């Protein structure tokens, strides 16, 4: 079923969510070290990989925040977060 899909089709088929089990701080603006932070409390958030080694996270209020792949990997190792993949209906 997944063989032969291009990146856009695959992205439309697979939904990734971030389950936060211990709060974390995410950046308000991608790729900026001085952008300020926004908290992510315990819960499940839609997450999507974007260019530049960043992930885009959609908060419950609809705002977007960002976390680097390095920081996300560290949080996964600490068991503070987990990535949940689901095939869309």
C-alpha positions, 0 to 999 in steps of 0.5 A: 500500500505504501510502495510507490507513494511520493513524499506528499502522498505519504505525509498525507497518509501518515499522521504523527503525534507527539505525546508529552509525558513531562512538560517541555519548552519549544521555540516560538519561531523556527530556526531562531535561537532568540525566538523565545519559548512556549511551554508544552504541557502533558498531552498529545500534539500533532507534529510534522518534520520540516526542513532544517532538522526541525519539527513543527508542533501544533498546540491545542490553541492552534499556535505553532511551535518548533523543536529541533531533532536533537532536542526531540531525540534527547527528550525521547531518550529521557522518556519525557515524550514519545512519537505516535504514528497512525495511518489516517482513515 
